[in-house]
Amino acid sequence: MSAPPDYLYVSTDGTAGPYIMMPVEYQEDVEKILQDLGIKDFWADMNPVRMDGELAFNVININKHVSPEKIQQVNQQLQEKGNVWQTFRGAIHEKRISR
């Protein structure tokens, strides 16, 4: 299994549908990208993960019927927004995660 890229991206593993895991502070930006691309059928998990008692990261789920082309457009937009994954991944490994 290869290492994740150094930016946020849409994961398509599993059978539930595509999703984006991100630090909570990026959630509004990610939702705006989805809306700007005309993707309306998405939702955020109701229980963001906490680290040291504070909100840390959340998951936005995207309907599995969204076209692969749209998912690729989301990935391109996320990549253009910058390298935030490395910081996020480091925070997960440094702190204890709880729900």
C-alpha positions in Angstrom: 0.0 0.0 0.0 1.4 3.4 -1.0 1.6 6.4 1.2 -1.2 9.0 0.9 -0.4 12.1 -1.2 0.6 15.3 0.5 -2.8 16.9 0.0 -6.4 16.2 0.8 -8.1 13.9 -1.7 -11.3 12.0 -2.3 -10.9 8.4 -1.2 -12.8 5.8 -3.1 -11.8 2.7 -1.2 -14.6 0.5 0.3 -18.2 0.2 -0.9 -19.9 3.0 0.9 -18.9 5.7 -1.6 -16.3 8.4 -2.0 -15.3 10.5 1.0 -12.9 13.2 2.1 -11.2 13.1 5.5 -9.9 16.5 6.6 -9.1 18.7 9.6 -12.2 20.4 10.8 -10.9 23.8 9.9 -10.9 22.9 6.2 -14.5 21.6 6.2 -16.1 24.8 4.9 -13.5 25.2 2.2 -14.1 21.6 1.0 -17.8 22.0 1.1 -17.5 25.1 -1.1 -15.4 23.2 -3.6 -18.1 20.6 -3.8 -20.8 23.2 -4.2 -18.8 25.2 -6.8 -18.5 22.0 -8.9 -22.2 21.4 -8.7 -22.0 18.5 -6.3 -25.0 18.8 -4.0 -25.4 15.3 -2.6 -22.8 15.2 0.1 -22.9 15.2 3.9 -20.5 15.5 6.9 -20.3 12.9 9.6 -22.3 13.8 12.6 -19.5 12.9 15.0 -16.2 14.5 14.2 -13.2 12.9 15.7 -11.6 14.6 18.7 -8.0 14.8 19.8 -7.2 15.9 23.3 -10.9 16.9 23.8 -11.0 19.3 20.8 -12.5 18.8 17.4 -9.8 17.5 15.1 -11.0 16.0 11.9 -14.2 15.0 10.1 -15.3 13.1 7.0 -17.4 14.4 4.2 -19.2 11.6 2.3 -20.2 12.0 -1.3 -23.0 10.1 -3.0 -21.6 7.1 -4.8 -23.5 8.0 -7.9 -21.4 11.2 -8.5 -19.4 10.6 -11.7 -15.7 9.7 -11.6 -15.1 12.8 -13.7 -16.6 15.0 -11.0 -14.5 13.2 -8.3 -11.4 13.9 -10.4 -12.3 17.6 -10.6 -12.7 17.6 -6.8 -9.3 16.0 -6.4 -7.7 18.6 -8.7 -9.3 21.4 -6.7 -8.1 20.0 -3.4 -4.6 19.5 -4.7 -4.5 23.1 -5.9 -5.6 24.3 -2.4 -2.2 23.3 -1.0 -0.4 20.7 1.0 -2.4 20.2 4.2 -2.4 16.4 4.4 1.1 16.1 5.7 0.3 18.4 8.7 -3.0 16.5 9.3 -1.4 13.1 9.1 1.3 14.2 11.5 -1.2 15.4 14.0 -3.0 12.1 14.0 0.1 10.2 14.8 1.2 12.6 17.6 -2.0 12.7 19.6 -4.5 10.3 20.9 -7.7 10.1 18.9 -11.1 9.7 20.5 -14.7 10.1 19.5 
